[in-house]
Amino acid sequence: MPMPSTSLRWTCLTLLCISVLHCARAANCTASDSAALLDFKNGFSCQDINNPGLVCQFDTWVPGTDCCNSWSGVTCDATGQVTDISVFGFWNGDLTFQIHQSAPASTFMTQLPRLKALESIDIQFARFGDAELPKVWGQIAKLKHINIVGVAGFTGEIPKEFGNLSNLEVFHWDTMVPTTLGPGLSGSKGIPKELCKLHKLREFYVFLLPNWSGTLPDCIDGWTSIQSITINNGDPHSYGEVLNTGGLTGPIPSNLGKLKTLTYLSLVGNKFTGSIPKSFGSLSNLRTLRLNNNRLSGAIPWKELSQLKFLVTLDLKINNFHGTLPPLTPNCFQNLEYLDASNTSIWGELPRRILDLPMIGTLKFRHVRLWGWIPSATFMNASRADFNFDFSYNFLSGPPPKLPGPTGVFKAPHNKLSTSIPAAYGSLYTLDLSFNRLTGRVPTAVLAVNSLSLDGNNFTNFP
């Protein structure tokens, strides 16, 4: 008997796959998972006081119906076992919440370990009165994702039992607005050393936690799959402030330098002390390093950091660093676009190559102790038009430098710059050279700059 043609075999295989997928989608929820979810639901109340008729996801959780195909926020696998739980309420402008905790803290959300295939827990915009992260979640063997966002009244330490979550890939906790929603994670234990066993963890993210303190464990190099670590107690870039309370303390473990898979490290707004570990020079895949708004000190390990060939963002501002800026070798910081070392105690002259880093767009050294001339940019990056250079409040002297592009932002107020302003500065978006020693006439084109500050100089035609 002749073999069927290749096209016929593929057609049969495709029909078989479609049939299997159809069966997977149509699988009914297991009785045990349905019972666990109904017990889980009983721990919540769900009503918006301003709009009682607003549909709640729990309204679809009806006994006797199929949780896999008709219950909102529930996802199942092909065998009818629940893999994902999403509790997503509404948060209205007057700070009322639709979903609330109604069960005692001792039993609230403790039913989830009964879901043997559960991989993801996602809870957003709800109000829990006195709940903490349930320790029993550490028994959910297949759990991969924990995502908590904007949940009021949800507090407590990260349970050490979470170190048993050998499949965990993402831990994400965003308090969002602590003054309104409560402090989020709290306590003084920081990250339990038991969590160092999470070898599959890819992302660890916690944000705005005014009652959470403690340390990073030395064994953190056990996170052998980690790609992103964010432990921010505020963010001046996005929210305009760093919290005065809370934040992790102690030195930054040198073992962080062993995390070869790490691409993003942000420890903004904590109270870390000591120096930046030189081992950071071994973070060969790192693209972002943000250590600003801490209490770090010592010399910045420029040599080691400059070896990070993929580094794009380096934010070190508002720390107690000291020392000089070293000469830059021709091949250092080849991909660096953002460098901010403002409000530190570094001193000395700007390196000759600093404005010629091939990708540099933002360069900020505000309120440090720099002197000498600002080096002029050359042809190496003269085509960059989106630069933002800020050398405010220093002791810089000499003429204003040649800049790396026709447009951009240049700020150097409260220095000792002298001679006249180049006419080429007329194409800038923002120019602040106030309180220097500049003289002569301000070029007509410069007077037309959209945002211009030139007070405190000796111009013949300004003000």
BELDAMO-V675907 format. One record per residue. N is the residue number from 1. RES is the residue in three letters. PHI is phi in whole degrees, -180 to 180 (999 if undefined). OMEGA is omega in degrees with one decimal (NA if undefined). NEAR is the number of other ideal C-beta (glycine too) atoms within 8 Angstrom. Layout:
n->N res->RES phi->PHI omega->OMEGA near->NEAR
n->N res->RES phi->PHI omega->OMEGA near->NEAR
This chain:
n->1 res->MET phi->999 omega->-177.4 near->2
n->2 res->PRO phi->-68 omega->177.4 near->3
n->3 res->MET phi->-71 omega->176.5 near->4
n->4 res->PRO phi->-65 omega->-179.2 near->6
n->5 res->SER phi->-63 omega->179.6 near->6
n->6 res->THR phi->-60 omega->-178.9 near->5
n->7 res->SER phi->-64 omega->179.3 near->6
n->8 res->LEU phi->-68 omega->179.0 near->8
n->9 res->ARG phi->-61 omega->179.0 near->9
n->10 res->TRP phi->-65 omega->178.9 near->8
n->11 res->THR phi->-63 omega->178.8 near->8
n->12 res->CYS phi->-62 omega->-179.6 near->9
n->13 res->LEU phi->-63 omega->179.6 near->8
n->14 res->THR phi->-63 omega->179.1 near->8
n->15 res->LEU phi->-63 omega->178.1 near->8
n->16 res->LEU phi->-64 omega->179.7 near->8
n->17 res->CYS phi->-62 omega->179.2 near->8
n->18 res->ILE phi->-61 omega->179.2 near->8
n->19 res->SER phi->-63 omega->179.6 near->8
n->20 res->VAL phi->-64 omega->180.0 near->9
n->21 res->LEU phi->-63 omega->178.7 near->8
n->22 res->HIS phi->-62 omega->178.1 near->8
n->23 res->CYS phi->-63 omega->-179.9 near->9
n->24 res->ALA phi->-63 omega->-179.5 near->9
n->25 res->ARG phi->-67 omega->-174.7 near->7
n->26 res->ALA phi->-89 omega->-177.1 near->7
n->27 res->ALA phi->-61 omega->179.3 near->12
n->28 res->ASN phi->-86 omega->178.9 near->8
n->29 res->CYS phi->-63 omega->178.3 near->15
n->30 res->THR phi->-69 omega->-178.2 near->9
n->31 res->ALA phi->-62 omega->-178.3 near->6
n->32 res->SER phi->-68 omega->178.5 near->7
n->33 res->ASP phi->-68 omega->178.0 near->16
n->34 res->SER phi->-60 omega->179.6 near->11
n->35 res->ALA phi->-65 omega->179.0 near->9
n->36 res->ALA phi->-63 omega->-179.6 near->13
n->37 res->LEU phi->-67 omega->178.5 near->16
n->38 res->LEU phi->-66 omega->174.9 near->10
n->39 res->ASP phi->-65 omega->176.3 near->10
n->40 res->PHE phi->-61 omega->-180.0 near->11
n->41 res->LYS phi->-60 omega->-177.7 near->9
n->42 res->ASN phi->-64 omega->177.1 near->8
n->43 res->GLY phi->-83 omega->-176.0 near->12
n->44 res->PHE phi->-121 omega->163.1 near->13
n->45 res->SER phi->-115 omega->-172.7 near->7
n->46 res->CYS phi->-147 omega->175.6 near->11
n->47 res->GLN phi->-164 omega->176.4 near->8
n->48 res->ASP phi->-94 omega->-174.2 near->11
n->49 res->ILE phi->-66 omega->179.7 near->5
n->50 res->ASN phi->-91 omega->-179.2 near->6
n->51 res->ASN phi->-148 omega->-174.7 near->5
n->52 res->PRO phi->-59 omega->-178.7 near->6
n->53 res->GLY phi->-85 omega->-178.0 near->4
n->54 res->LEU phi->-65 omega->-177.1 near->9
n->55 res->VAL phi->-67 omega->176.5 near->5
n->56 res->CYS phi->-109 omega->-179.1 near->10
n->57 res->GLN phi->-60 omega->-179.4 near->13
n->58 res->PHE phi->-70 omega->176.8 near->10
n->59 res->ASP phi->-63 omega->-179.8 near->8
n->60 res->THR phi->-87 omega->-178.3 near->9
n->61 res->TRP phi->-86 omega->-174.1 near->12
n->62 res->VAL phi->-105 omega->177.8 near->6
n->63 res->PRO phi->-56 omega->180.0 near->5
n->64 res->GLY phi->89 omega->175.2 near->3
n->65 res->THR phi->-102 omega->-173.8 near->8
n->66 res->ASP phi->-84 omega->-176.8 near->8
n->67 res->CYS phi->-67 omega->-177.7 near->14
n->68 res->CYS phi->-76 omega->-171.7 near->13
n->69 res->ASN phi->-113 omega->-177.1 near->9
n->70 res->SER phi->-135 omega->-178.6 near->8
n->71 res->TRP phi->-97 omega->-179.0 near->13
n->72 res->SER phi->-67 omega->177.6 near->8
n->73 res->GLY phi->83 omega->-179.0 near->8
n->74 res->VAL phi->-120 omega->176.8 near->14
n->75 res->THR phi->-124 omega->-178.0 near->8
n->76 res->CYS phi->-123 omega->173.6 near->13
n->77 res->ASP phi->-93 omega->-174.0 near->9
n->78 res->ALA phi->-69 omega->-179.7 near->7
n->79 res->THR phi->-97 omega->-179.4 near->8
n->80 res->GLY phi->87 omega->176.2 near->11
n->81 res->GLN phi->-94 omega->-176.9 near->11
n->82 res->VAL phi->-73 omega->179.3 near->16
n->83 res->THR phi->-112 omega->-175.3 near->10
n->84 res->ASP phi->-137 omega->173.6 near->10
n->85 res->ILE phi->-121 omega->177.2 near->14
n->86 res->SER phi->-127 omega->174.5 near->12
n->87 res->VAL phi->-108 omega->-173.0 near->12
n->88 res->PHE phi->-132 omega->179.5 near->9
n->89 res->GLY phi->-100 omega->177.7 near->13
n->90 res->PHE phi->-113 omega->175.0 near->8
n->91 res->TRP phi->-122 omega->-175.9 near->9
n->92 res->ASN phi->-85 omega->-176.1 near->9
n->93 res->GLY phi->-61 omega->178.9 near->3
n->94 res->ASP phi->-89 omega->172.1 near->5
n->95 res->LEU phi->69 omega->171.3 near->7
n->96 res->THR phi->-95 omega->-178.6 near->9
n->97 res->PHE phi->-118 omega->179.8 near->14
n->98 res->GLN phi->-85 omega->-175.7 near->14
n->99 res->ILE phi->-105 omega->-177.0 near->13
n->100 res->HIS phi->-132 omega->170.8 near->12
n->101 res->GLN phi->-77 omega->175.4 near->14
n->102 res->SER phi->-125 omega->-179.5 near->7
n->103 res->ALA phi->-87 omega->173.9 near->9
n->104 res->PRO phi->-60 omega->-178.1 near->5
n->105 res->ALA phi->-58 omega->-176.0 near->9
n->106 res->SER phi->-68 omega->-178.2 near->5
n->107 res->THR phi->-118 omega->-173.7 near->7
n->108 res->PHE phi->-66 omega->177.0 near->12
n->109 res->MET phi->63 omega->179.4 near->9
n->110 res->THR phi->-86 omega->-178.0 near->9
n->111 res->GLN phi->-83 omega->-172.1 near->10
n->112 res->LEU phi->-64 omega->176.6 near->15
n->113 res->PRO phi->-61 omega->177.0 near->9
n->114 res->ARG phi->-73 omega->177.7 near->10
n->115 res->LEU phi->-88 omega->-168.3 near->13
n->116 res->LYS phi->-69 omega->-179.8 near->7
n->117 res->ALA phi->-106 omega->-173.9 near->11
n->118 res->LEU phi->-64 omega->-179.2 near->14
n->119 res->GLU phi->-118 omega->-172.8 near->10
n->120 res->SER phi->-142 omega->173.0 near->13
n->121 res->ILE phi->-121 omega->-177.4 near->11
n->122 res->ASP phi->-130 omega->-178.3 near->11
n->123 res->ILE phi->-127 omega->-176.6 near->12
n->124 res->GLN phi->-139 omega->171.6 near->13
n->125 res->PHE phi->57 omega->175.6 near->12
n->126 res->ALA phi->-144 omega->177.9 near->15
n->127 res->ARG phi->-123 omega->177.0 near->10
n->128 res->PHE phi->-110 omega->-172.6 near->12
n->129 res->GLY phi->-75 omega->-175.7 near->8
n->130 res->ASP phi->-144 omega->-174.3 near->7
n->131 res->ALA phi->-85 omega->170.9 near->12
n->132 res->GLU phi->-122 omega->175.2 near->9
n->133 res->LEU phi->-57 omega->-177.2 near->10
n->134 res->PRO phi->-65 omega->177.8 near->10
n->135 res->LYS phi->-61 omega->-176.1 near->7
n->136 res->VAL phi->-69 omega->174.4 near->9
n->137 res->TRP phi->-61 omega->176.3 near->17
n->138 res->GLY phi->-65 omega->178.1 near->11
n->139 res->GLN phi->-95 omega->-177.6 near->8
n->140 res->ILE phi->-83 omega->-165.8 near->11
n->141 res->ALA phi->-60 omega->-175.4 near->8
n->142 res->LYS phi->-97 omega->-174.7 near->9
n->143 res->LEU phi->-62 omega->-179.2 near->14
n->144 res->LYS phi->-114 omega->-173.1 near->10
n->145 res->HIS phi->-132 omega->169.7 near->12
n->146 res->ILE phi->-124 omega->-178.3 near->11
n->147 res->ASN phi->-132 omega->179.6 near->11
n->148 res->ILE phi->-123 omega->-176.9 near->10
n->149 res->VAL phi->-135 omega->172.6 near->11
n->150 res->GLY phi->60 omega->-179.7 near->11
n->151 res->VAL phi->-102 omega->-176.2 near->13
n->152 res->ALA phi->-75 omega->174.5 near->11
n->153 res->GLY phi->76 omega->178.7 near->12
n->154 res->PHE phi->-99 omega->-170.9 near->13
n->155 res->THR phi->-133 omega->174.8 near->11
n->156 res->GLY phi->104 omega->177.6 near->10
n->157 res->GLU phi->-75 omega->165.9 near->10
n->158 res->ILE phi->-76 omega->-176.1 near->11
n->159 res->PRO phi->-62 omega->177.0 near->12
n->160 res->LYS phi->-63 omega->178.2 near->9
n->161 res->GLU phi->-63 omega->177.9 near->11
n->162 res->PHE phi->-67 omega->174.5 near->16
n->163 res->GLY phi->-65 omega->177.6 near->12
n->164 res->ASN phi->-86 omega->-178.4 near->9
n->165 res->LEU phi->-81 omega->-171.3 near->12
n->166 res->SER phi->-66 omega->179.3 near->9
n->167 res->ASN phi->-103 omega->-175.7 near->10
n->168 res->LEU phi->-65 omega->-179.4 near->14
n->169 res->GLU phi->-114 omega->-175.6 near->10
n->170 res->VAL phi->-136 omega->168.6 near->12
n->171 res->PHE phi->-121 omega->-173.5 near->12
n->172 res->HIS phi->-133 omega->179.6 near->11
n->173 res->TRP phi->-135 omega->-179.5 near->13
n->174 res->ASP phi->-120 omega->-179.8 near->11
n->175 res->THR phi->-71 omega->176.1 near->14
n->176 res->MET phi->73 omega->-175.5 near->9
n->177 res->VAL phi->-135 omega->-174.4 near->8
n->178 res->PRO phi->-59 omega->-178.7 near->13
n->179 res->THR phi->-65 omega->-179.2 near->4
n->180 res->THR phi->-106 omega->-172.6 near->7
n->181 res->LEU phi->-96 omega->-176.5 near->12
n->182 res->GLY phi->99 omega->-167.2 near->10
n->183 res->PRO phi->-77 omega->-175.8 near->12
n->184 res->GLY phi->73 omega->177.3 near->15
n->185 res->LEU phi->-53 omega->180.0 near->14
n->186 res->SER phi->-145 omega->-178.3 near->10
n->187 res->GLY phi->110 omega->-172.8 near->10
n->188 res->SER phi->-118 omega->-176.2 near->5
n->189 res->LYS phi->-96 omega->-180.0 near->8
n->190 res->GLY phi->61 omega->178.8 near->11
n->191 res->ILE phi->-91 omega->-179.2 near->12
n->192 res->PRO phi->-60 omega->-179.8 near->13
n->193 res->LYS phi->-62 omega->178.4 near->8
n->194 res->GLU phi->-62 omega->-179.7 near->10
n->195 res->LEU phi->-73 omega->178.2 near->13
n->196 res->CYS phi->-63 omega->-179.5 near->12
n->197 res->LYS phi->-81 omega->-176.1 near->9
n->198 res->LEU phi->-82 omega->-172.7 near->13
n->199 res->HIS phi->-72 omega->178.8 near->9
n->200 res->LYS phi->-99 omega->-177.2 near->10
n->201 res->LEU phi->-63 omega->179.7 near->14
n->202 res->ARG phi->-106 omega->-176.8 near->9
n->203 res->GLU phi->-138 omega->172.8 near->12
n->204 res->PHE phi->-125 omega->-172.7 near->11
n->205 res->TYR phi->-138 omega->170.3 near->12
n->206 res->VAL phi->-134 omega->-171.4 near->13
n->207 res->PHE phi->-143 omega->174.8 near->11
n->208 res->LEU phi->60 omega->-176.1 near->14
n->209 res->LEU phi->-134 omega->-172.6 near->16
n->210 res->PRO phi->-69 omega->-179.2 near->10
n->211 res->ASN phi->-112 omega->-177.2 near->12
n->212 res->TRP phi->-111 omega->178.0 near->16
n->213 res->SER phi->-144 omega->-175.4 near->11
n->214 res->GLY phi->120 omega->-172.5 near->10
n->215 res->THR phi->-131 omega->167.8 near->8
n->216 res->LEU phi->-88 omega->-178.5 near->12
n->217 res->PRO phi->-72 omega->178.2 near->12
n->218 res->ASP phi->-61 omega->-176.9 near->6
n->219 res->CYS phi->-82 omega->-175.6 near->8
n->220 res->ILE phi->-62 omega->176.3 near->13
n->221 res->ASP phi->-68 omega->172.0 near->11
n->222 res->GLY phi->-71 omega->176.6 near->9
n->223 res->TRP phi->-81 omega->-170.4 near->13
n->224 res->THR phi->-74 omega->177.9 near->8
n->225 res->SER phi->-111 omega->-171.7 near->10
n->226 res->ILE phi->-65 omega->176.8 near->13
n->227 res->GLN phi->-116 omega->-175.1 near->9
n->228 res->SER phi->-142 omega->174.1 near->12
n->229 res->ILE phi->-123 omega->176.0 near->13
n->230 res->THR phi->-128 omega->174.6 near->10
n->231 res->ILE phi->-130 omega->-172.5 near->11
n->232 res->ASN phi->-114 omega->174.5 near->12
n->233 res->ASN phi->-103 omega->-176.9 near->14
n->234 res->GLY phi->133 omega->-178.3 near->12
n->235 res->ASP phi->-157 omega->-179.2 near->10
n->236 res->PRO phi->-59 omega->-178.4 near->11
n->237 res->HIS phi->-70 omega->-172.4 near->4
n->238 res->SER phi->-102 omega->-172.1 near->5
n->239 res->TYR phi->-119 omega->172.3 near->8
n->240 res->GLY phi->78 omega->-178.8 near->4
n->241 res->GLU phi->-156 omega->171.6 near->6
n->242 res->VAL phi->-121 omega->-176.8 near->10
n->243 res->LEU phi->-68 omega->180.0 near->12
n->244 res->ASN phi->-79 omega->-178.4 near->3
n->245 res->THR phi->-106 omega->178.7 near->6
n->246 res->GLY phi->76 omega->-179.5 near->10
n->247 res->GLY phi->105 omega->179.6 near->12
n->248 res->LEU phi->-74 omega->-174.2 near->15
n->249 res->THR phi->-126 omega->178.1 near->10
n->250 res->GLY phi->80 omega->179.7 near->8
n->251 res->PRO phi->-76 omega->171.9 near->7
n->252 res->ILE phi->-78 omega->-176.1 near->12
n->253 res->PRO phi->-60 omega->177.9 near->11
n->254 res->SER phi->-66 omega->180.0 near->8
n->255 res->ASN phi->-67 omega->172.8 near->10
n->256 res->LEU phi->-58 omega->-179.4 near->16
n->257 res->GLY phi->-67 omega->179.1 near->12
n->258 res->LYS phi->-90 omega->-175.0 near->8
n->259 res->LEU phi->-84 omega->-173.4 near->12
n->260 res->LYS phi->-65 omega->-178.4 near->8
n->261 res->THR phi->-89 omega->-174.3 near->9
n->262 res->LEU phi->-71 omega->176.5 near->14
n->263 res->THR phi->-113 omega->-174.6 near->10
n->264 res->TYR phi->-139 omega->177.7 near->11
n->265 res->LEU phi->-135 omega->-179.8 near->12
n->266 res->SER phi->-133 omega->-179.3 near->11
n->267 res->LEU phi->-125 omega->-172.1 near->13
n->268 res->VAL phi->-71 omega->168.5 near->16
n->269 res->GLY phi->75 omega->175.5 near->12
n->270 res->ASN phi->-98 omega->179.9 near->12
n->271 res->LYS phi->-130 omega->178.0 near->9
n->272 res->PHE phi->-65 omega->178.7 near->14
n->273 res->THR phi->-121 omega->-178.0 near->10
n->274 res->GLY phi->82 omega->-174.3 near->9
n->275 res->SER phi->-104 omega->172.7 near->9
n->276 res->ILE phi->-74 omega->-179.5 near->12
n->277 res->PRO phi->-59 omega->175.8 near->11
n->278 res->LYS phi->-63 omega->178.5 near->9
n->279 res->SER phi->-63 omega->177.0 near->11
n->280 res->PHE phi->-61 omega->176.7 near->15
n->281 res->GLY phi->-66 omega->178.4 near->12
n->282 res->SER phi->-97 omega->178.8 near->8
n->283 res->LEU phi->-78 omega->-166.3 near->14
n->284 res->SER phi->-65 omega->179.8 near->8
n->285 res->ASN phi->-108 omega->-175.0 near->9
n->286 res->LEU phi->-68 omega->177.7 near->14
n->287 res->ARG phi->-114 omega->-179.3 near->9
n->288 res->THR phi->-133 omega->175.0 near->11
n->289 res->LEU phi->-132 omega->-179.5 near->14
n->290 res->ARG phi->-125 omega->-179.8 near->10
n->291 res->LEU phi->-120 omega->-173.8 near->13
n->292 res->ASN phi->-69 omega->178.5 near->13
n->293 res->ASN phi->59 omega->173.0 near->11
n->294 res->ASN phi->-128 omega->177.8 near->14
n->295 res->ARG phi->-125 omega->-178.6 near->8
n->296 res->LEU phi->-72 omega->-176.5 near->15
n->297 res->SER phi->-143 omega->-179.3 near->10
n->298 res->GLY phi->82 omega->179.1 near->10
n->299 res->ALA phi->-82 omega->176.2 near->7
n->300 res->ILE phi->-72 omega->-179.5 near->11
n->301 res->PRO phi->-77 omega->-175.4 near->12
n->302 res->TRP phi->-59 omega->-177.7 near->8
n->303 res->LYS phi->-59 omega->-178.2 near->8
n->304 res->GLU phi->-69 omega->-178.9 near->10
n->305 res->LEU phi->-66 omega->-178.7 near->14
n->306 res->SER phi->-68 omega->178.6 near->10
n->307 res->GLN phi->-81 omega->-177.8 near->8
n->308 res->LEU phi->-80 omega->-169.9 near->12
n->309 res->LYS phi->-70 omega->179.1 near->7
n->310 res->PHE phi->-101 omega->-175.2 near->10
n->311 res->LEU phi->-64 omega->-179.1 near->14
n->312 res->VAL phi->-110 omega->-175.6 near->10
n->313 res->THR phi->-125 omega->177.3 near->11
n->314 res->LEU phi->-134 omega->-177.4 near->10
n->315 res->ASP phi->-118 omega->-175.5 near->12
n->316 res->LEU phi->-123 omega->-170.9 near->13
n->317 res->LYS phi->-64 omega->177.3 near->13
n->318 res->ILE phi->55 omega->172.1 near->8
n->319 res->ASN phi->-143 omega->-178.0 near->14
n->320 res->ASN phi->-108 omega->179.8 near->8
n->321 res->PHE phi->-61 omega->174.8 near->14
n->322 res->HIS phi->-137 omega->180.0 near->10
n->323 res->GLY phi->104 omega->-176.2 near->8
n->324 res->THR phi->-100 omega->172.2 near->7
n->325 res->LEU phi->-87 omega->-175.2 near->10
n->326 res->PRO phi->-78 omega->171.2 near->7
n->327 res->PRO phi->-58 omega->-177.9 near->6
n->328 res->LEU phi->-99 omega->177.7 near->12
n->329 res->THR phi->-77 omega->-175.1 near->6
n->330 res->PRO phi->-58 omega->-174.3 near->5
n->331 res->ASN phi->-105 omega->-177.4 near->4
n->332 res->CYS phi->-83 omega->175.0 near->9
n->333 res->PHE phi->46 omega->-174.5 near->10
n->334 res->GLN phi->-67 omega->-179.1 near->9
n->335 res->ASN phi->-116 omega->-177.0 near->9
n->336 res->LEU phi->-71 omega->178.9 near->13
n->337 res->GLU phi->-109 omega->-173.4 near->9
n->338 res->TYR phi->-135 omega->177.1 near->10
n->339 res->LEU phi->-137 omega->178.5 near->11
n->340 res->ASP phi->-135 omega->175.8 near->12
n->341 res->ALA phi->-124 omega->-178.7 near->12
n->342 res->SER phi->-68 omega->176.7 near->12
n->343 res->ASN phi->53 omega->171.1 near->8
n->344 res->THR phi->-126 omega->-178.5 near->13
n->345 res->SER phi->-111 omega->175.8 near->8
n->346 res->ILE phi->-73 omega->-176.3 near->15
n->347 res->TRP phi->-145 omega->174.8 near->10
n->348 res->GLY phi->107 omega->-178.1 near->9
n->349 res->GLU phi->-94 omega->174.3 near->9
n->350 res->LEU phi->-72 omega->177.9 near->12
n->351 res->PRO phi->-58 omega->-176.7 near->10
n->352 res->ARG phi->-59 omega->-175.4 near->8
n->353 res->ARG phi->-92 omega->-168.8 near->10
n->354 res->ILE phi->-61 omega->179.2 near->12
n->355 res->LEU phi->-82 omega->-177.6 near->15
n->356 res->ASP phi->-106 omega->172.5 near->13
n->357 res->LEU phi->-57 omega->-165.8 near->13
n->358 res->PRO phi->-61 omega->-176.2 near->7
n->359 res->MET phi->-117 omega->-172.6 near->10
n->360 res->ILE phi->-63 omega->177.7 near->17
n->361 res->GLY phi->-122 omega->179.1 near->10
n->362 res->THR phi->-120 omega->-178.1 near->11
n->363 res->LEU phi->-138 omega->-174.2 near->13
n->364 res->LYS phi->-131 omega->173.4 near->12
n->365 res->PHE phi->-133 omega->179.0 near->12
n->366 res->ARG phi->-84 omega->172.9 near->11
n->367 res->HIS phi->54 omega->168.5 near->7
n->368 res->VAL phi->-120 omega->-176.8 near->13
n->369 res->ARG phi->-124 omega->178.9 near->9
n->370 res->LEU phi->-98 omega->176.6 near->15
n->371 res->TRP phi->-136 omega->-176.8 near->10
n->372 res->GLY phi->86 omega->-177.7 near->9
n->373 res->TRP phi->-80 omega->169.4 near->9
n->374 res->ILE phi->-81 omega->-177.6 near->12
n->375 res->PRO phi->-65 omega->178.3 near->12
n->376 res->SER phi->-83 omega->174.9 near->8
n->377 res->ALA phi->-72 omega->176.6 near->12
n->378 res->THR phi->-113 omega->-175.6 near->7
n->379 res->PHE phi->-66 omega->-171.8 near->3
n->380 res->MET phi->-58 omega->179.3 near->7
n->381 res->ASN phi->-136 omega->-174.6 near->13
n->382 res->ALA phi->-68 omega->-179.6 near->9
n->383 res->SER phi->-89 omega->-178.6 near->5
n->384 res->ARG phi->-72 omega->-177.2 near->11
n->385 res->ALA phi->-111 omega->-172.5 near->8
n->386 res->ASP phi->-109 omega->-174.5 near->8
n->387 res->PHE phi->-76 omega->176.4 near->15
n->388 res->ASN phi->-142 omega->-177.9 near->10
n->389 res->PHE phi->-110 omega->-177.8 near->14
n->390 res->ASP phi->-136 omega->179.2 near->12
n->391 res->PHE phi->-119 omega->-174.5 near->13
n->392 res->SER phi->-64 omega->172.6 near->12
n->393 res->TYR phi->58 omega->175.1 near->7
n->394 res->ASN phi->-138 omega->179.0 near->14
n->395 res->PHE phi->-126 omega->-176.6 near->8
n->396 res->LEU phi->-72 omega->-175.8 near->15
n->397 res->SER phi->-134 omega->180.0 near->10
n->398 res->GLY phi->82 omega->-178.7 near->9
n->399 res->PRO phi->-76 omega->173.7 near->8
n->400 res->PRO phi->-59 omega->-172.0 near->11
n->401 res->PRO phi->-81 omega->167.1 near->10
n->402 res->LYS phi->-73 omega->-174.9 near->7
n->403 res->LEU phi->-99 omega->-171.0 near->14
n->404 res->PRO phi->-80 omega->-179.5 near->11
n->405 res->GLY phi->-165 omega->-177.0 near->12
n->406 res->PRO phi->-75 omega->-177.6 near->6
n->407 res->THR phi->-130 omega->-179.7 near->8
n->408 res->GLY phi->150 omega->-178.8 near->16
n->409 res->VAL phi->-123 omega->176.9 near->11
n->410 res->PHE phi->-134 omega->-179.9 near->13
n->411 res->LYS phi->-129 omega->175.0 near->11
n->412 res->ALA phi->-149 omega->178.3 near->16
n->413 res->PRO phi->-72 omega->176.3 near->13
n->414 res->HIS phi->57 omega->171.8 near->8
n->415 res->ASN phi->-131 omega->180.0 near->14
n->416 res->LYS phi->-128 omega->178.7 near->8
n->417 res->LEU phi->-64 omega->-176.2 near->15
n->418 res->SER phi->-133 omega->-173.6 near->10
n->419 res->THR phi->66 omega->-170.6 near->9
n->420 res->SER phi->-106 omega->179.3 near->8
n->421 res->ILE phi->-93 omega->177.2 near->12
n->422 res->PRO phi->-63 omega->178.5 near->8
n->423 res->ALA phi->-62 omega->-179.2 near->8
n->424 res->ALA phi->-63 omega->178.8 near->8
n->425 res->TYR phi->-67 omega->-179.0 near->15
n->426 res->GLY phi->-66 omega->-179.7 near->12
n->427 res->SER phi->-94 omega->-179.0 near->7
n->428 res->LEU phi->-71 omega->172.9 near->12
n->429 res->TYR phi->-79 omega->-178.3 near->8
n->430 res->THR phi->-138 omega->177.7 near->12
n->431 res->LEU phi->-139 omega->177.0 near->14
n->432 res->ASP phi->-131 omega->175.9 near->12
n->433 res->LEU phi->-124 omega->-177.6 near->14
n->434 res->SER phi->-67 omega->176.0 near->11
n->435 res->PHE phi->57 omega->170.4 near->8
n->436 res->ASN phi->-126 omega->-179.7 near->14
n->437 res->ARG phi->-126 omega->-177.2 near->8
n->438 res->LEU phi->-76 omega->-177.0 near->15
n->439 res->THR phi->-135 omega->177.2 near->10
n->440 res->GLY phi->80 omega->-179.8 near->9
n->441 res->ARG phi->-94 omega->173.2 near->7
n->442 res->VAL phi->-80 omega->-179.2 near->11
n->443 res->PRO phi->-55 omega->-178.3 near->11
n->444 res->THR phi->-56 omega->-179.5 near->7
n->445 res->ALA phi->-63 omega->179.9 near->10
n->446 res->VAL phi->-68 omega->178.9 near->13
n->447 res->LEU phi->-62 omega->-179.1 near->10
n->448 res->ALA phi->-94 omega->178.6 near->7
n->449 res->VAL phi->-59 omega->-172.8 near->13
n->450 res->ASN phi->-59 omega->178.8 near->6
n->451 res->SER phi->-119 omega->-169.8 near->8
n->452 res->LEU phi->-129 omega->175.2 near->10
n->453 res->SER phi->-134 omega->-177.5 near->9
n->454 res->LEU phi->-131 omega->-178.9 near->14
n->455 res->ASP phi->-61 omega->174.4 near->7
n->456 res->GLY phi->79 omega->174.3 near->7
n->457 res->ASN phi->-120 omega->-176.9 near->13
n->458 res->ASN phi->-125 omega->-179.8 near->5
n->459 res->PHE phi->-76 omega->178.3 near->12
n->460 res->THR phi->-84 omega->-178.1 near->6
n->461 res->ASN phi->-126 omega->178.3 near->5
n->462 res->PHE phi->-153 omega->4.2 near->8
n->463 res->PRO phi->-78 omega->NA near->4
